[in-house]
Amino acid sequence: MDINPIFLLAAVIVASTPILLAAIGELVVERAGVLNLGVEGMMITGAVCGYIAGHETSSAFAGFAGAAVGGACVAAIFGVLTLVLLTNQVATGLALTLFGVGLAAMVGQGYSTDTEVLVPKLAIPLLSDIPALGHILFKHDLVVYASIALVIAVGAFLRYTRGGMILRAVGENHEAAHALGYNVRLIRFGAILFGGACAGLGGAYISLVRVPQWTDGITAGAGWIALAIVVFAGWKPGRLVIGAYLFGGVTALQLNLQATGLAIPVEYLSMSPYIATILVLVLLAGSRGPGSLGKTFHASR
């Protein structure tokens, strides 16, 4: 079976959307100076919450809303532990991933349904009629367009608004920001909640649109790829889209190659997105992030 390039490129956008949603949330968290390695845990929690909420209400909107709340709740645990109890951010993030995976497996245990929650698609008038390009770019569901709009909004917020400048200042030097009178903990907690909600939305997109079903481990490491993309993008929202689509392209390509029956062991094809992630992290190991990234803030110092 031959690979249709038009359908492949359209599939790349679908495969990239959950990664892009999780990555833009983590970018805001890291620009605030917090390193949250629990993205995978928040994504899979959002996946199960979104799947159950969506099918119980037969509403895609309720599903994504439930996913955002679920992801934000798990993120709130991370925020309390790291900002109030001053635990190590790396260790707490890793524990959060384990907690989220276990929680999702417990909540989703035995949950299955034959119904499907329809996510509205939007064929943009005139543009969707363009040969080839129309099908690739302008015949997707609303969440795809919302993810792009969210990246643009975050980029504008960080660059042009006072709130964005304050958040960046907290991330670069939390002690100086505190000396100027800014509430570092509150700002970081808000960023963490936003990141958790975005990760939850990304998880729900997998369970409601891309798969769509619920199985244990459904996110399959997408949260770790989102973390790598933030570094790949140099903590800049515009580059984040390029990174997400590149990694989404690798994922979509390996699935299509499996479908063609290519004489390559399926295990090698399945691990290709993660090999690409590791290579990017190795190549960009010296990249400089926000000055206070990963550092614990204590107001009394």
C-alpha positions in Angstrom: 0.0 0.0 0.0 1.4 3.4 -1.0 1.5 6.4 1.3 -0.7 9.3 0.1 1.3 12.4 0.9 -1.8 14.6 1.3 -3.4 12.3 3.9 0.0 11.9 5.6 0.5 15.6 6.0 -3.1 16.0 7.3 -2.3 13.2 9.8 0.8 15.0 10.9 -1.3 17.9 12.1 -3.6 15.6 14.0 -0.7 13.7 15.6 1.0 17.0 16.5 -2.0 18.7 18.2 -1.9 16.9 21.6 1.9 17.4 21.8 1.5 21.1 20.9 -1.2 21.7 23.6 0.9 20.1 26.3 4.1 21.8 25.1 2.6 25.3 25.1 1.4 24.8 28.7 4.8 23.6 29.8 6.5 26.5 28.0 4.5 29.0 30.2 5.4 27.0 33.3 9.1 27.0 32.5 9.1 30.7 31.5 7.9 31.3 35.1 10.9 29.4 36.3 9.3 26.1 37.2 10.5 22.7 35.8 7.5 20.3 35.8 8.5 16.9 34.6 5.0 15.6 35.4 3.5 16.5 32.0 3.0 12.9 31.1 1.0 12.3 34.3 -1.2 15.4 33.7 -1.8 14.3 30.1 -3.0 10.8 30.9 -5.1 12.1 33.7 -6.7 14.6 31.3 -7.1 11.7 28.8 -9.2 9.6 31.2 -11.1 12.5 32.7 -11.9 13.8 29.2 -13.0 10.4 27.9 -15.3 9.7 30.8 -16.8 13.2 30.9 -17.3 13.3 27.2 -19.0 9.9 27.0 -21.1 10.4 30.1 -22.5 13.7 28.7 -22.2 12.9 25.0 -20.5 16.3 24.7 -17.1 17.0 23.3 -17.1 20.4 25.1 -17.8 18.7 28.5 -15.0 16.2 27.7 -12.4 18.8 27.1 -13.6 20.9 30.0 -13.3 17.8 32.3 -9.8 17.1 30.9 -8.6 20.6 31.6 -10.0 20.4 35.2 -8.4 17.0 35.8 -5.0 18.1 34.5 -5.1 21.3 36.5 -6.0 19.4 39.7 -3.0 17.1 39.3 -0.8 20.2 38.5 -2.2 21.9 41.7 -0.7 19.0 43.7 2.7 19.7 42.1 2.3 23.4 42.8 1.5 22.9 46.5 4.4 20.5 47.0 7.1 22.6 45.2 5.9 26.2 46.0 4.6 25.7 49.6 6.4 22.7 50.9 9.5 23.5 48.8 10.1 20.0 47.5 12.6 19.3 44.7 10.9 20.1 41.4 12.6 17.3 39.4 11.8 14.6 42.0 8.2 15.9 42.5 7.6 16.0 38.7 8.7 12.4 38.3 6.5 11.3 41.2 3.6 13.2 39.6 4.0 11.3 36.4 3.9 8.0 38.3 0.9 9.2 40.3 -1.0 10.4 37.2 -0.4 7.1 35.4 -1.6 5.1 38.4 -4.6 7.3 39.0 -5.7 7.2 35.4 -5.4 3.4 35.3 -7.5 3.2 38.5 -10.2 5.7 37.3 -10.5 4.2 33.9 -10.4 0.6 35.0 -13.1 -1.4 33.2 -14.5 1.7 31.6 -15.4 1.1 28.0 -18.2 2.3 25.6 -19.1 1.7 22.0 -20.4 5.3 21.4 -18.2 8.0 20.0 -18.1 11.7 21.0 -18.0 13.8 17.9 -15.7 16.8 17.9 -17.0 19.4 15.4 -15.0 19.8 12.2 -14.6 23.2 10.5 -14.0 23.3 6.8 -12.9 26.9 6.3 -14.8 28.4 3.4 -12.9 29.0 0.1 -9.6 27.9 1.7 -10.7 24.3 2.2 -11.4 24.2 -1.6 -7.8 24.7 -2.5 -6.5 21.6 -4.1 -4.3 19.5 -1.8 -3.5 22.4 0.5 -7.2 22.7 1.5 -7.4 19.2 2.7 -4.1 19.4 4.6 -4.6 22.7 6.4 -8.2 23.7 6.4 -10.4 20.7 7.0 -9.7 19.9 10.7 -11.6 19.9 13.9 -12.0 23.0 16.1 -9.3 21.8 18.6 -6.6 21.9 15.9 -7.3 25.6 15.1 -7.7 26.3 18.9 -4.2 24.9 19.5 -2.7 27.3 16.9 -4.7 30.2 18.3 -3.5 29.4 21.8 0.1 29.5 20.7 -0.4 32.9 19.1 -2.2 34.1 22.3 0.6 32.9 24.6 3.2 34.4 22.4 1.4 37.8 22.4 0.9 37.6 26.2 4.5 36.9 26.9 5.9 39.5 24.6 3.4 42.4 24.6 1.5 42.4 28.0 2.6 43.6 31.4 1.5 40.3 32.9 3.7 38.4 30.4 6.7 40.6 31.2 6.1 40.0 35.0 5.9 36.2 34.4 9.2 36.3 32.4 10.9 38.4 35.1 9.9 35.8 37.7 11.4 33.1 35.6 14.6 34.9 34.9 15.3 36.1 38.5 12.7 35.3 41.1 14.6 37.1 43.9 14.7 40.4 42.0 11.0 40.0 41.1 10.2 39.4 44.8 12.2 42.5 45.7 10.1 44.5 43.3 7.0 43.4 45.1 5.7 40.7 42.8 4.1 37.6 44.4 6.4 34.9 42.9 4.5 31.9 44.4 1.1 33.1 43.1 2.4 33.9 39.6 4.1 30.5 39.4 1.1 28.7 40.8 -1.1 30.3 38.1 1.4 29.2 35.4 1.4 25.6 36.8 -2.4 25.4 36.7 -2.4 26.7 33.1 0.2 24.1 32.2 -1.8 21.4 33.8 -5.0 22.4 32.0 -3.2 22.5 28.6 -1.7 19.0 29.2 -5.1 17.7 30.2 -6.5 19.1 26.9 -3.7 17.4 25.0 -4.5 14.1 26.7 -8.2 14.4 25.9 -7.5 15.1 22.3 -5.7 11.7 22.2 -8.6 9.8 23.9 -11.5 11.6 22.2 -10.1 12.4 18.7 -6.9 10.7 17.7 -7.5 7.2 18.9 -10.4 7.5 20.1 -10.7 5.1 23.0 -9.4 4.6 26.5 -6.6 2.2 27.3 -3.9 2.3 30.0 -0.8 4.2 28.8 -2.7 5.8 26.0 -0.5 8.9 25.9 2.5 6.6 25.2 5.2 9.1 26.2 3.7 12.2 24.5 4.3 14.2 27.7 8.0 13.5 27.5 8.1 14.6 23.9 6.3 17.8 24.8 9.1 18.5 27.4 11.8 18.0 24.7 10.0 20.3 22.3 10.1 23.2 24.8 13.9 22.9 24.9 14.0 22.4 21.1 12.0 25.6 20.6 14.3 27.6 22.9 11.4 28.5 25.1 9.8 30.5 22.2 6.1 29.9 21.2 6.6 30.4 17.5 9.3 27.7 17.3 7.2 25.4 19.3 4.8 24.9 16.4 7.7 23.8 14.2 9.0 21.4 16.8 5.6 19.9 17.5 4.9 19.3 13.8 8.3 17.8 13.2 7.9 15.3 16.0 4.3 14.7 15.0 5.5 14.0 11.5 7.9 11.3 12.8 5.0 9.7 14.7 2.6 9.8 11.8 5.3 8.5 9.4 6.1 5.5 11.5 2.4 4.6 11.8 2.0 4.9 8.0 5.2 2.8 7.4 3.8 0.1 9.6 0.6 0.1 7.6 2.5 -0.4 4.3 4.1 -3.5 5.7 7.6 -2.2 5.2 10.3 -4.8 5.9 11.5 -3.1 9.0 10.7 -4.6 12.5 7.7 -2.8 14.0 9.6 -2.3 17.2 12.2 -0.1 15.4 9.4 2.0 13.8 7.5 2.4 17.1 10.6 3.7 19.0 11.6 6.1 16.3 9.8 9.2 17.8 11.5 8.6 21.2 14.9 8.1 19.6 14.4 11.5 17.8 13.5 13.0 21.2 16.6 11.7 22.9 18.8 13.0 20.0 17.3 16.5 20.3 17.9 16.6 24.1 21.5 15.4 23.6 22.2 18.0 20.9 20.6 20.8 22.8 22.0 19.8 26.2 23.8 23.2 26.6 20.7 25.3 25.8 20.1 28.1 28.3 16.6 28.4 29.7 15.2 31.0 32.0 17.7 32.0 34.7 15.6 30.7 37.7 14.4 27.5 36.0 14.2 24.7 38.4 15.4 26.7 41.4 13.4 26.7 44.6 12.2 30.1 45.8 12.1 31.0 49.5 10.6 34.4 50.3 12.6 34.7 53.5 16.0 34.7 51.7 
